[in-house]
Amino acid sequence: MNLVLTIITITALLSSVLALVSFWLPQMTPDYEKLSPYECGFDPLGSARLPFSLRFFLIAILFLLFDLEIALLLPLPWGDQLVSPLYTFIWATAVLMLLTLGLIYEWTQGGLEWAE
């Protein structure tokens, strides 16, 4: 217990010191170039606050969904060593079928078309 308390104390102290140093160390005198919206030397041509297309967010959410699917299916090879590997195969197939049906639905609805 003493070792755990020592490690927690050291990490808390180190984190506090690094947080305080990060506030004191940087220069707080920004010049004109740093305050300009672009540091490349060109004046901006238009507004930098244009809204993103809703399709961009849809594609991003689909990417996250399929990325999550990979994370869910990652332990599948270890599931073969369970008492009943058939259940693992059934659940993995159900997840893949559900995601495939969702992908087919989005594809037929035109949700994956970037430009109309």
WOHU-V444217 format. One record per pair of residues at least 6 apart in sequence whose C-alpha atoms are under 6 Angstrom apart, sorted by the first residue. I is the first residue (numbers start at 1). J is the second residue. D is the distance in Angstrom with one decimal. If there is no record, write none. Layout:
i:I j:J d:D
i:I j:J d:D
This chain:
i:79 j:88 d:5.9
